[in-house]
């Protein structure tokens, strides 16, 4: 899926998606859910396994 297609499907701006993709923006949970809906995938697919998360 192209970035423009994802922006249209999710309702997010391509600029925001580029920032997330390049690690310059940290998406909120709502943004992750919105991107997952646009991609038609389970949000857990975008987050990955909990064992990779660092807890402070």
Beta strands, then each sheet from edge to edge (+ up, - down):
end
